[in-house]
Amino acid sequence: YELENPKSVLTVRDDELKAEKWISPEEKERLDAIKAAEDERMRKLRENDSGARALMQMMGGTLKTKKDLSPLEIILEREEWMDMIPLDEMSEEQRAAVAEFERKEKELQEAQDKYRKTLHTELAKLRQEVVDNMSSFDDDLRSLHHKRFQYDTQVYCQELYCVRLQLALVQNQEDSSIKERLTQQQMEKERELDTKEHQLQEFKSKCRRHQESHNAKKEAEHQLITSFRQQREFSNVSADVLRQLQAMFRQPTVREEAERQTDLRKSRTSNVRGDAITPGAPFGLPEEKYLDIGLKEDVEPTEEDAFRYPEDAPEGVDEIQFRRMLELRREKAQAQYEVKKSQETLDEMTTHLAHLEAETADCKGQRDRVRKELEEHCGVMDKEVHDIELMFQLKQGQVEVPQHAVVTDYSDAVVLDTEVVASRNRRIQEIGKEKVNVLHMIKDFRKKLSLMDWEQKMLALKMEDLEERTKDVHMLRVTKDLQATLKGGEEGKNKHESDMLERKIEHLKTTTKQKEGQLQRQYNIVKQQRKVKEVENAMLERKLRELQQNVVQREHIRRLRAPQAGGAAAPTTKSGQKRPIIGGGGKVEVSEAEAKAAANAFSETKARRALLDAARAHTSEIDRLRRELDRLRQKTFPSFVQLHQQPQMSPD
């Protein structure tokens, strides 16, 4: 068969092509000419076919002989006279011919049955061979299918391994480029940090020199103020006049007051901005250019004095002393002006120094960050050198990583030997057995305690019972009958009473048997009557069903005829009156609306009843399952109750 050849699935037949093949006009003409020539040849062959004519005349159109025919192909034709002439009217020869035909027919029938059985046996054998071949083919196909899965798995694993190696190479190249970039950044940050530290050290030395100059100016100013009283010109001046001159000396000049007001307004409206100072100005200039920042080279800090002699001069002060005071006053103003400008320059230099220190610290932080990042990256690269990716083929039950919907991440998974897990499990089982043994020991110990408690209580109750018995014996009143019983004189009396009781028991047994037989006979009679009644009830029930069916049919006929009689039927009874009986079986007249409403109400009641029964069944089932759950929990998790809470019962 074609489908038994596996390679037949690779062969494409013309009838499998659904699209029509395109043929050129020249090819169509050639095919039509070939078909016409073939038709003409077959026509001529059919007109004068000597072989077919000889076969038809000599062999009846077939090459098979009677010997070649199977029993199923042989047909015995019964002659017409065998059916037309009765058997009594046949001659001896005709009867012999009929008998011979019947014998041959019987033999043919037996041969056909035998041949048919042989064919059935051969067919069963062929079918079994077909089934065996199909099973063998399915087994081979299944084996090839499994082999294909295995080979595909190996191919995919190798491809995956190649992909992972390619990814590792790409990752290595990327890590190398990142390392080179970080190394370059570190070198740049080192050079930048060295430059900024050199600038910071140079500017710190400049700040120190300017601080020393500023301190010298402040010391000169202080020395000028403190040496006012030690001036030679004021040696012959009284103390009061000297104090007046000193007050005039200390009084600020007009320029100083104006500058003080200007500084006060500036301090109220604006703040000093250190970040506005650029590295190149003003401190990027040579040293001799920024030592006098704030001073104008073409303007001297001199002003016209506000005091005049002799209008403002104190009494007892001559012109020379007054002019000396004014000269000292101008020197003080000049010294204060220089100190102020030096202080402003020092403040600006301090702000710029802080700015340089912040830039240096920022550059150092960037350098440390790049260095740390480079160290971490080098550590990762060192780990990746020893982090070799290998492929494992594990069974499904041995993978304990939670599986995700699409792709499972195994980056943090750990591969363990099965012996490790087995050893842990064995250790867990050993610990569990030890705990179970301890629990058994606790159970046995508490059982012994309960048994001892029960025995102690039982002995206490026995002792109490014996004490009560002893009290009863002590308090017992001894009578004559008791004395006779104790002496044994009541044996004959007891024997007589026992004989009388035995006779009474036998009489009761006989009476009971008689009553039992009578009741059995009554039961049989009632049973027969019940069977008769059941038969009668069955007959009556059949009659009742027939009558009810007749009533239903007649009622249906009446409803069908009612609209034809003149519209909808009006109610025949009034409210509160008894409905009339119609038909047999006691059926009353009911309208279709009432019947439908009653049926709906009955259906709702029945459905509600079914729901209630289902709810009760579910509730009982839930209660039973809860009790079973509690029982299993008590059986699984042992609870140790105190002895005084256990019910007092006899141990098993």
Secondary structure, 3 states (H helix, E strand, C coil): CHHHCHHHHHCCCHHHCCCCCCCCHHHHHHHHHHHHHHHHHHHHHHHCCHHHHHHHHHHCCCCCCCCCCCCCCCCCCCCHHHHHCCCCCCCHHHHHHHHHHHHHHHHHHHHHHHHHHHHHHHHHHHHHHHHHHHHHHHHHHHHHHHHHHHHHHHHHHHHHHHHHHHHHHHHHHHHHHHHHHHHHHHHHHHHHHHHHHHHHHHHHHHHHHHHHHHHHHHHHHHHHHHCCCCCHHHCCCCHHHHHHHHHHHHCCCHHHHHHHHHHHHHHHHCCCCHHHCECCECCCCCHHHHCCCCCCCCCCCCCCCCCCCCCCCCCCCCHHHHHHHHHHHHHHHHHHHHHHHHHHHHHHHHHHHHHHHHHHHHHHHHHHHHHHHHHHHHHHHHHHHHCCCCCCCCCHHHCCCCCCCCCCCCCCCCCCCHHHHHHHHHHHHHHHHHHHHHHHHHHHHHHHHHHHHHHHHHHHHHHHHHHHHHHHHHHCCCCHHHHHHHHCCCHHHHHHHHHHHHHHHHHHHHHHHHHHHHHHHHHHHHHHHHHHHHHHHHHHHHHHHHHHHHHHHHHHHHHHHCHHHCCCCCCCCCCCCCCCECCCCCCECCCHHHHHHHHHHHHHHHHHHHHHHHHHHHHHHHHHHHHHHHHHHHHHCCCCCCHHHCCCCCCC
